[in-house]
Amino acid sequence: MNKKRMWSAALLLLLVLSTVLAACGGNGSSGSTKDTLVFGRGGDSTSLDPSRVTEGETFKVTVNLYETLLNFGEQDTTIQPGLAKEWNTDDGLTYTFKLQEGVKFHDGTDFNSEAVVKNFERWANGDADKFPYYKSMFGGFKDDEEHVIESVTADGDHTVIIKLKRPQAPFLKNIAMSMFAIASPTAFEKGDDQFERNPVGTGPFKFVEWKANDSITIEKFDEYWQKGLPKLDKVIFRSYPDNSARLNALIAGEIDLADGINPADGEKIEGNADLQLIERPSMNVGYLGLTVTRPPFDKKEVRQAMNYAIDKKTIIESFFEGRANSAKNPMPPSISGYNDDIEEYEYNPEKAKELLAKAGYPDGFEMELWAMPVPRPYMPDGAKVAEVIQSNLAEIGVKAKIVSFEWPTYLDKASKGEADAFMLGWTGDNGDADNFLYVLLDEDNIGSNNYTYFKNDEMHNLFIDAQTEVDEDKRIELYKKAQEIIHEEAPWVPLAHSTPLLAATKDLTGFVPHPTGSDLLSNVEFK
């Protein structure tokens, strides 16, 4: 072969190789292919055992590894079939669940009624340190008088019967929550600490690798019981603690999907032809909590004055870019039982001064204002929002010193009642009023999720009645009365219900953000 022919052959081979590589190439994302999604998120998970945590970064991953007996709707919290294909109850005390058949865990263990029983036994025999959400949702553990669940038993291979000691209106929604996903008994019986690093569920994806503070990789489970799913071969969850850095990674093509987008960056994304902006349905609240055991916030008039003093409109316009609604209640309007008849505290510094004088503080007072150190959907920039609040309070003679701590320390100290006033928020877990009002403001949850230490006997009785009342119309009236008490007693300054933002590459399809913040990725693909 002469040199000319050799060069021609070499050139032809190079063209063929280039075509092959292009066909196998990615969607423009570093480390991605058309079958791999790289999901940029705000932080690492703390565990991959969903029953042991309360934080959303874990649930982002585990909702794709495990499944629950019941599911929520695609973009709401209506109850849908899950690992249980049918369910019924005649009296609100005994529930019968018919299970899907032919389902396997990732380790080959059969999913059946015995596996469900073992999961419930594991939780019921634990404690609040190990399974923190179980106590909140089901009243306690096996030997506690307040424990709602009387028994969980198998009736054959594919029927489970759960008996309750008393009716619990949100029971079905509770067991649809991510933290009550059904895990492989073969896996968790090897030890809880080992299991939380080696998760095994029945979900569309199975666990591959966890690099601490860097990435978690999951891949398609070939024996998944829902045929044709998932559509992706692999998902890599990569941590970017800074919102701007995460957006830059998306623009640079290092990732395909990013959550925690700053509201101020919304227009930038909408103006980029290579990206798409995605809005998550709102089911949250951001608030300023007032610790009622600490003077002067032990006086109702002072707490009401704080509500009149803060200019929520300016906060929403400045830091949420209009992608939020002003909050007047501790739960968003999308939740059944929301009391829209309550008249929101207006921005009225003069009214605030009158109330302070009535409470014995005509010249104001000094306080600490705790600012959130991390961005959250309901609080995009805690430090800057705190500066606006500080300025508002100065107008009524209140000198607020802004302080903050590392996030775990912030939560720990606030839960112990050490803050005068603190910024915080909540994203709903199951779409029930109980998950906002009772969890965040009832005396039963003082020291856990009720950081204000507020308690009110009448309100407590309303909550307990609402939990046991199965007539939804009656429950709504009970929660509306409770919100009237909360509005009058003012343990919070409700600030905003935000619309959280995500962004993705233009060619990503099938991603449906869920209001709980836990997104199932089984239908995601690249077009």
C-alpha positions as CSV (number, residue, x, y, z in Angstrom):
1,M,0.0,0.0,0.0
2,N,1.5,3.4,-0.9
3,K,1.7,6.3,1.5
4,K,-1.3,8.1,-0.1
5,R,-3.5,5.1,0.4
6,M,-2.2,4.6,4.0
7,W,-3.1,8.2,4.8
8,S,-6.6,7.8,3.3
9,A,-7.2,4.6,5.2
10,A,-6.0,6.3,8.4
11,L,-8.3,9.3,7.8
12,L,-11.3,7.0,7.1
13,L,-10.6,5.1,10.3
14,L,-10.4,8.4,12.3
15,L,-13.7,9.5,10.8
16,V,-15.4,6.2,11.8
17,L,-14.0,6.4,15.3
18,S,-15.2,10.0,15.6
19,T,-18.7,9.0,14.6
20,V,-18.8,6.1,17.1
21,L,-17.5,8.3,19.9
22,A,-20.1,11.0,19.0
23,A,-22.9,8.4,19.1
24,C,-21.7,7.2,22.5
25,G,-21.1,10.7,23.8
26,G,-22.9,12.6,26.5
27,N,-25.5,15.3,26.6
28,G,-22.9,17.9,27.1
29,S,-22.4,17.2,30.8
30,S,-19.0,16.1,32.2
31,G,-19.3,12.5,33.3
32,S,-22.8,12.2,31.8
33,T,-24.2,10.1,29.0
34,K,-27.6,10.0,27.5
35,D,-28.4,7.2,30.1
36,T,-26.8,8.9,33.1
37,L,-28.2,11.8,35.1
38,V,-26.0,14.0,37.2
39,F,-28.1,15.7,39.9
40,G,-26.5,18.7,41.7
41,R,-27.8,19.2,45.2
42,G,-27.0,21.3,48.3
43,G,-25.4,18.8,50.5
44,D,-24.6,15.2,51.3
45,S,-27.0,12.7,52.8
46,T,-26.6,11.9,56.5
47,S,-27.8,8.3,56.1
48,L,-29.3,6.1,53.4
49,D,-31.8,4.5,55.9
50,P,-34.8,6.9,55.5
51,S,-36.3,5.7,58.8
52,R,-33.4,7.2,60.8
53,V,-33.4,10.8,59.5
54,T,-35.6,13.9,59.1
55,E,-33.5,15.8,56.5
56,G,-34.4,16.2,52.8
57,E,-31.0,15.4,51.3
58,T,-31.3,11.8,52.3
59,F,-34.9,11.5,51.0
60,K,-33.8,12.9,47.6
61,V,-31.8,9.6,47.2
62,T,-33.8,7.1,49.1
63,V,-37.1,7.8,47.3
64,N,-35.5,6.2,44.3
65,L,-34.0,3.2,46.2
66,Y,-37.0,2.2,48.3
67,E,-40.8,2.2,48.0
68,T,-43.6,2.7,50.5
69,L,-46.9,0.7,50.9
70,L,-48.7,3.7,49.5
71,N,-47.6,6.5,47.3
72,F,-48.5,10.2,46.9
73,G,-49.8,11.6,43.7
74,E,-47.4,12.7,41.0
75,Q,-47.5,16.4,42.2
76,D,-49.7,16.2,45.2
77,T,-50.3,14.2,48.4
78,T,-53.4,12.3,47.4
79,I,-53.0,8.6,48.3
80,Q,-52.2,6.2,45.5
81,P,-51.2,2.5,45.3
82,G,-47.6,1.6,46.0
83,L,-46.2,-1.7,47.3
84,A,-49.8,-2.2,48.4
85,K,-52.1,-2.4,45.4
86,E,-55.3,-2.2,47.4
87,W,-56.4,-1.2,50.9
88,N,-59.5,-0.8,52.9
89,T,-60.9,-0.2,56.4
90,D,-64.5,-0.4,57.7
91,D,-64.0,1.3,61.1
92,G,-60.8,3.4,60.9
93,L,-59.1,1.0,63.3
94,T,-58.4,-2.1,61.2
95,Y,-56.6,-1.6,57.8
96,T,-56.1,-4.5,55.3
97,F,-53.5,-4.1,52.6
98,K,-53.2,-6.3,49.6
99,L,-49.6,-6.4,48.4
100,Q,-48.1,-6.4,44.9
101,E,-46.9,-9.8,43.9
102,G,-43.7,-10.8,42.2
103,V,-41.7,-8.0,43.7
104,K,-38.1,-8.5,44.9
105,F,-35.6,-6.5,46.9
106,H,-32.3,-5.5,45.3
107,D,-30.6,-8.3,47.2
108,G,-32.9,-11.0,45.9
109,T,-35.1,-11.2,49.0
110,D,-38.8,-11.6,48.3
111,F,-41.0,-8.7,49.1
112,N,-44.0,-10.2,51.0
113,S,-46.2,-9.6,54.0
114,E,-43.5,-11.0,56.4
115,A,-41.1,-8.3,55.2
116,V,-43.6,-5.6,55.9
117,V,-44.2,-6.9,59.4
118,K,-40.5,-7.0,60.1
119,N,-40.1,-3.4,59.1
120,F,-42.9,-2.2,61.4
121,E,-41.5,-4.4,64.2
122,R,-38.1,-2.8,63.7
123,W,-39.5,0.7,64.0
124,A,-41.8,0.0,66.9
125,N,-39.0,-1.6,68.9
126,G,-36.7,1.4,68.5
127,D,-36.6,4.7,70.2
128,A,-36.7,8.4,69.3
129,D,-33.0,8.7,68.8
130,K,-32.9,5.9,66.3
131,F,-36.3,6.5,64.5
132,P,-37.2,10.1,65.2
133,Y,-40.1,10.4,62.9
134,Y,-41.9,7.2,64.0
135,K,-42.6,8.7,67.4
136,S,-44.0,12.0,65.9
137,M,-46.3,10.2,63.4
138,F,-47.4,7.2,65.6
139,G,-47.4,8.6,69.1
140,G,-44.5,6.6,70.5
141,F,-43.1,3.1,70.5
142,K,-44.2,-0.5,71.3
143,D,-44.4,-0.1,75.1
144,D,-45.7,3.5,75.1
145,E,-49.3,4.0,76.1
146,E,-49.7,6.7,73.3
147,H,-48.5,4.3,70.6
148,V,-51.2,4.4,67.9
149,I,-50.4,1.0,66.3
150,E,-51.7,-2.0,68.2
151,S,-50.5,-4.7,65.8
152,V,-49.1,-5.5,62.4
153,T,-49.7,-9.1,61.2
154,A,-49.4,-11.1,58.0
155,D,-52.4,-12.9,56.6
156,G,-50.8,-15.1,54.0
157,D,-47.9,-14.0,51.7
158,H,-49.5,-10.9,50.3
159,T,-51.9,-9.5,52.9
160,V,-51.0,-7.3,55.8
161,I,-53.4,-6.3,58.6
162,I,-52.7,-3.2,60.7
163,K,-54.8,-2.6,63.8
164,L,-54.8,0.8,65.6
165,K,-55.6,1.5,69.2
166,R,-57.6,4.6,68.2
167,P,-58.5,6.2,64.8
168,Q,-55.8,8.3,63.3
169,A,-57.0,10.5,60.4
170,P,-53.7,11.0,58.7
171,F,-52.7,7.3,59.1
172,L,-52.6,6.5,55.3
173,K,-50.7,9.7,54.5
174,N,-48.2,8.9,57.3
175,I,-47.3,5.5,56.0
176,A,-46.8,7.0,52.5
177,M,-44.1,9.2,53.8
178,S,-40.5,8.5,52.7
179,M,-39.2,7.6,56.1
180,F,-41.6,4.6,56.3
181,A,-40.2,2.9,53.1
182,I,-40.0,-0.9,53.2
183,A,-36.5,-2.2,53.4
184,S,-35.0,-5.7,52.9
185,P,-35.1,-7.5,56.3
186,T,-32.1,-9.6,55.1
187,A,-30.1,-6.3,54.8
188,F,-31.2,-4.5,58.0
189,E,-30.9,-7.6,60.2
190,K,-27.1,-7.4,59.6
191,G,-27.1,-4.2,61.7
192,D,-28.5,-0.7,61.6
193,D,-25.2,1.0,61.2
194,Q,-24.1,-1.2,58.3
195,F,-27.5,-0.9,56.7
196,E,-27.6,2.9,56.5
197,R,-24.4,2.8,54.3
198,N,-25.6,-0.2,52.3
199,P,-29.3,0.4,51.5
200,V,-31.5,-2.3,50.0
201,G,-35.1,-1.6,48.8
202,T,-37.4,-2.5,46.0
203,G,-37.2,0.8,44.1
204,P,-36.3,1.5,40.5
205,F,-32.7,2.1,41.3
206,K,-30.2,0.2,43.4
207,F,-27.3,1.5,45.4
208,V,-23.7,1.5,43.9
209,E,-21.4,3.9,45.8
210,W,-21.2,6.7,48.3
211,K,-18.2,9.1,48.4
212,A,-18.7,11.2,51.5
213,N,-19.4,14.9,50.9
214,D,-18.9,14.3,47.2
215,S,-21.4,11.9,45.4
216,I,-23.8,9.0,45.7
217,T,-24.3,6.8,42.7
218,I,-27.3,4.6,42.0
219,E,-28.1,2.4,39.0
220,K,-31.0,0.8,37.2
221,F,-32.5,-2.3,39.0
222,D,-33.0,-4.7,36.1
223,E,-35.6,-6.7,38.0
224,Y,-37.8,-3.8,38.9
225,W,-41.4,-4.9,39.0
226,Q,-42.8,-1.9,37.0
227,K,-41.9,-2.9,33.5
228,G,-40.1,-0.3,31.3
229,L,-38.8,1.6,34.3
230,P,-36.5,3.3,35.1
231,K,-35.6,4.9,31.8
232,L,-32.1,6.0,33.0
233,D,-29.2,3.5,33.6
234,K,-27.5,5.6,36.3
235,V,-28.0,8.6,38.5
236,I,-25.2,10.5,40.3
237,F,-26.1,12.8,43.1
238,R,-23.3,15.4,43.5
239,S,-23.0,17.8,46.3
240,Y,-22.5,21.6,45.8
241,P,-23.2,23.4,49.1
242,D,-23.2,26.9,47.4
243,N,-26.3,27.7,45.3
244,S,-24.3,29.8,42.8
245,A,-21.6,27.2,42.4
246,R,-24.3,24.6,41.6
247,L,-25.8,26.8,39.0
248,N,-22.3,27.5,37.4
249,A,-21.8,23.7,37.3
250,L,-25.0,23.3,35.4
251,I,-24.1,26.1,32.9
252,A,-20.7,24.5,32.4
253,G,-22.3,21.2,31.6
254,E,-20.9,19.4,34.7
255,I,-24.4,18.4,35.9
256,D,-27.8,18.0,34.2
257,L,-30.2,19.0,37.0
258,A,-29.8,21.3,40.0
259,D,-32.1,22.1,42.9
260,G,-31.9,25.1,45.3
261,I,-31.7,27.7,42.6
262,N,-31.6,31.3,43.9
263,P,-34.8,33.2,43.0
264,A,-32.6,36.0,41.7
265,D,-31.2,33.6,39.1
266,G,-34.6,32.6,37.6
267,E,-34.5,35.1,34.8
268,K,-30.9,34.2,33.9
269,I,-31.9,30.6,33.4
270,E,-35.0,31.5,31.5
271,G,-32.8,33.5,29.1
272,N,-30.4,30.6,28.5
273,A,-31.5,28.6,25.5
274,D,-29.6,25.5,26.8
275,L,-31.5,25.4,30.1
276,Q,-35.0,25.1,31.5
277,L,-36.4,26.5,34.7
278,I,-38.5,24.2,36.8
279,E,-40.9,25.3,39.6
280,R,-41.6,22.9,42.5
281,P,-45.2,23.1,43.8
282,S,-45.2,25.1,47.0
283,M,-45.8,23.3,50.3
284,N,-43.7,25.2,52.8
285,V,-43.4,28.1,55.2
286,G,-40.6,30.3,56.3
287,Y,-41.0,32.0,59.6
288,L,-39.4,34.0,62.5
289,G,-39.9,32.0,65.7
290,L,-40.3,33.8,69.0
291,T,-39.2,31.7,72.0
292,V,-42.1,32.4,74.4
293,T,-40.2,31.3,77.5
294,R,-37.7,34.1,77.1
295,P,-38.6,37.7,78.1
296,P,-39.9,39.9,76.5
297,F,-41.4,37.3,74.2
298,D,-43.3,35.8,77.1
299,K,-45.8,38.6,76.5
300,K,-48.4,38.3,73.8
301,E,-48.4,42.0,73.0
302,V,-44.6,41.9,72.2
303,R,-45.1,39.0,69.9
304,Q,-48.0,40.7,68.1
305,A,-45.8,43.9,67.9
306,M,-43.1,41.8,66.1
307,N,-45.8,40.8,63.5
308,Y,-46.8,44.4,62.8
309,A,-43.1,45.5,62.7
310,I,-41.8,43.3,59.9
311,D,-42.2,44.4,56.3
312,K,-42.8,41.0,54.6
313,K,-43.6,42.6,51.2
314,T,-40.1,44.0,51.0
315,I,-38.5,40.7,52.0
316,I,-40.5,38.8,49.3
317,E,-39.8,41.4,46.6
318,S,-36.1,41.6,47.5
319,F,-35.1,38.0,48.1
320,F,-37.7,35.8,46.5
321,E,-38.0,37.9,43.3
322,G,-41.8,37.6,43.6
323,R,-41.6,33.8,43.6
324,A,-43.4,33.5,47.0
325,N,-46.6,34.5,48.7
326,S,-46.8,36.3,52.0
327,A,-47.7,34.0,54.9
328,K,-50.3,34.7,57.5
329,N,-50.7,31.1,58.9
330,P,-48.2,28.4,59.9
331,M,-49.2,26.3,56.9
332,P,-49.6,27.0,53.2
333,P,-53.0,27.6,51.5
334,S,-52.6,24.3,49.6
335,I,-53.2,22.3,52.8
336,S,-56.7,21.2,53.7
337,G,-57.9,23.1,56.7
338,Y,-56.2,26.4,55.9
339,N,-58.0,29.3,57.5
340,D,-58.3,32.0,54.8
341,D,-60.6,34.1,57.0
342,I,-57.8,35.1,59.3
343,E,-56.8,38.7,58.8
344,E,-53.0,39.0,58.2
345,Y,-51.0,41.3,60.4
346,E,-50.3,44.4,58.3
347,Y,-46.9,46.2,58.2
348,N,-47.7,48.9,60.7
349,P,-44.8,50.2,62.8
350,E,-47.0,52.6,64.8
351,K,-49.3,49.8,65.8
352,A,-46.2,47.9,66.9
353,K,-45.0,50.8,69.1
354,E,-48.5,51.0,70.7
355,L,-48.4,47.3,71.6
356,L,-44.8,47.6,73.0
357,A,-45.9,50.5,75.2
358,K,-48.9,48.4,76.4
359,A,-46.5,45.6,77.3
360,G,-44.3,47.8,79.3
361,Y,-41.6,48.5,76.7
362,P,-42.3,52.1,75.5
363,D,-38.6,52.5,74.6
364,G,-38.2,49.1,73.0
365,F,-35.6,46.5,74.2
366,E,-32.5,44.6,73.1
367,M,-32.5,41.1,71.7
368,E,-30.6,38.6,69.6
369,L,-31.9,37.7,66.1
370,W,-30.7,34.4,64.9
371,A,-30.1,34.2,61.1
372,M,-30.1,30.9,59.2
373,P,-26.5,30.1,58.0
374,V,-27.7,28.0,55.0
375,P,-30.0,28.7,52.1
376,R,-33.3,26.9,52.0
377,P,-36.3,27.1,49.6
378,Y,-38.3,29.0,52.3
379,M,-35.3,31.2,53.2
380,P,-33.0,31.9,50.2
381,D,-30.6,34.2,52.1
382,G,-31.0,34.2,55.8
383,A,-28.3,36.8,56.5
384,K,-29.8,39.4,54.2
385,V,-33.4,38.7,55.3
386,A,-32.2,39.2,58.9
387,E,-30.7,42.6,58.0
388,V,-34.2,43.7,56.7
389,I,-35.8,42.5,59.9
390,Q,-33.1,44.2,62.0
391,S,-33.8,47.5,60.2
392,N,-37.6,47.1,60.7
393,L,-37.2,46.5,64.4
394,A,-34.9,49.5,64.8
395,E,-37.9,51.6,63.6
396,I,-39.9,50.6,66.7
397,G,-37.0,51.0,69.1
398,V,-35.9,47.3,69.2
399,K,-32.2,46.8,68.9
400,A,-31.6,43.4,67.3
401,K,-28.1,41.9,67.3
402,I,-27.7,39.4,64.4
403,V,-26.0,36.1,65.4
404,S,-25.6,32.8,63.7
405,F,-23.9,29.4,64.1
406,E,-23.0,26.4,62.0
407,W,-26.2,24.7,60.9
408,P,-26.2,21.7,63.2
409,T,-25.3,23.9,66.2
410,Y,-28.0,26.4,65.1
411,L,-30.7,23.7,65.2
412,D,-29.5,22.2,68.4
413,K,-29.3,25.4,70.4
414,A,-32.6,26.7,69.0
415,S,-34.3,23.4,69.9
416,K,-33.2,23.9,73.5
417,G,-34.9,27.3,73.7
418,E,-31.6,29.3,73.6
419,A,-32.7,31.8,71.0
420,D,-34.7,35.0,71.5
421,A,-35.9,34.9,67.9
422,F,-34.8,32.6,65.2
423,M,-35.4,32.1,61.5
424,L,-36.5,28.7,60.3
425,G,-39.0,27.0,58.0
426,W,-40.7,23.7,57.1
427,T,-41.5,21.7,54.0
428,G,-44.5,19.5,54.5
429,D,-44.0,15.7,54.5
430,N,-47.5,14.5,53.7
431,G,-49.8,17.4,52.9
432,D,-51.8,17.1,56.1
433,A,-52.4,20.0,58.5
434,D,-51.3,17.9,61.4
435,N,-47.8,17.8,59.8
436,F,-47.5,21.5,60.1
437,L,-49.6,22.7,63.1
438,Y,-49.2,19.8,65.6
439,V,-45.6,19.0,64.6
440,L,-44.4,22.6,64.8
441,L,-46.4,24.2,67.5
442,D,-47.9,21.7,69.9
443,E,-46.6,21.1,73.4
444,D,-45.9,17.4,72.6
445,N,-43.2,18.5,70.3
446,I,-41.4,21.1,72.5
447,G,-37.7,20.5,72.3
448,S,-38.0,18.7,69.0
449,N,-39.8,20.6,66.2
450,N,-41.5,23.2,68.4
451,Y,-38.6,25.5,69.0
452,T,-40.7,28.4,70.3
453,Y,-41.8,26.3,73.4
454,F,-45.3,27.6,72.8
455,K,-48.1,25.7,74.5
456,N,-51.8,26.2,74.7
457,D,-54.2,23.7,76.3
458,E,-57.2,24.6,74.1
459,M,-55.1,24.3,71.0
460,H,-53.6,21.0,72.1
461,N,-57.1,19.5,72.6
462,L,-58.1,20.7,69.2
463,F,-55.1,18.9,67.7
464,I,-55.8,15.6,69.5
465,D,-59.4,15.8,68.5
466,A,-58.4,16.4,64.9
467,Q,-56.0,13.5,64.8
468,T,-58.8,11.1,65.9
469,E,-61.6,12.6,63.8
470,V,-62.1,10.8,60.5
471,D,-64.7,13.2,59.1
472,E,-62.6,15.6,57.0
473,D,-65.1,18.5,57.3
474,K,-65.0,18.3,61.1
475,R,-61.2,18.1,61.0
476,I,-61.1,21.3,58.9
477,E,-63.1,23.2,61.4
478,L,-60.8,22.0,64.3
479,Y,-57.7,23.2,62.4
480,K,-59.3,26.5,61.6
481,K,-60.0,27.2,65.3
482,A,-56.4,26.2,66.1
483,Q,-55.1,28.8,63.6
484,E,-57.2,31.5,65.2
485,I,-55.5,30.7,68.5
486,I,-52.0,30.7,66.9
487,H,-52.8,34.1,65.1
488,E,-53.9,35.7,68.4
489,E,-51.0,34.3,70.5
490,A,-48.4,35.0,67.8
491,P,-45.5,32.6,68.6
492,W,-44.3,33.1,65.0
493,V,-44.0,35.8,62.5
494,P,-45.0,33.8,59.4
495,L,-43.0,35.2,56.5
496,A,-43.5,33.4,53.2
497,H,-44.6,30.4,51.2
498,S,-42.0,30.1,48.5
499,T,-42.0,28.4,45.1
500,P,-38.7,26.5,45.1
501,L,-36.8,26.5,41.8
502,L,-34.8,23.9,40.0
503,A,-33.0,24.1,36.7
504,A,-32.0,21.5,34.1
505,T,-30.5,21.1,30.7
506,K,-33.0,21.6,27.9
507,D,-32.9,18.0,26.7
508,L,-34.0,16.5,30.1
509,T,-37.6,15.3,30.1
510,G,-39.9,13.4,32.5
511,F,-38.8,15.2,35.6
512,V,-41.8,16.0,37.8
513,P,-40.9,17.9,41.0
514,H,-42.9,16.8,44.1
515,P,-44.0,19.3,46.7
516,T,-42.4,17.2,49.5
517,G,-39.0,17.8,47.9
518,S,-38.5,14.0,47.3
519,D,-38.4,13.5,43.5
520,L,-38.9,10.1,41.9
521,L,-36.6,9.8,38.8
522,S,-37.9,6.7,37.2
523,N,-39.5,8.5,34.3
524,V,-36.6,10.9,33.6
525,E,-34.7,10.6,30.3
526,F,-32.9,12.7,27.7
527,K,-34.7,13.5,24.4
